[in-house]
Amino acid sequence: MVSTHDRLKQTKGKLVSPLKIHSKPTLRKDNLEMGNSNDRLTTLEMTISALTFTVGELVEQLRLINLALGSISTNQQGHSQR
């Protein structure tokens, strides 16, 4: 059985792997004053990672809820057939 942590890592990989960041080099002086592009990319990557983790957690919670609801539904059908 795959652990929840491993499943979240797999989900994160599936969500992030198609993501590509394209940047065009600019020579405008005002853009250079906006901050280091590496810092901005690092911040963006951290935000994406956090959001991906959150989505992974929500997917896992939804899977568990669906399993529980399926189990409850099966139990109720079993009781009503008696």
QUIBELGI-V16590 format. One line per field, one symbol per residue. psi: psi as a letter, one per 40 degrees, with the letter a starting at -180 (. if undefined). burial: I if it has 16 or more other C-alpha atoms within 10 Angstrom, else O. A space follows every 10 residues. Layout:
BEGIN
psi = ???
burial = ???
END
This chain:
BEGIN
psi = hhiddddddd dddddddehh hhihhiehdd ddeeihdddd dddddddddd dddddddddd dddddddddd ddddddddde e.
burial = OOOOOOOIOO IIOOIOOOOO OOOOOOOOOO OOOOOOOOOO OOOOOOOIOO OIIOIIIOOI OOOOOOOOOO OOOOOOOOOO OO
END
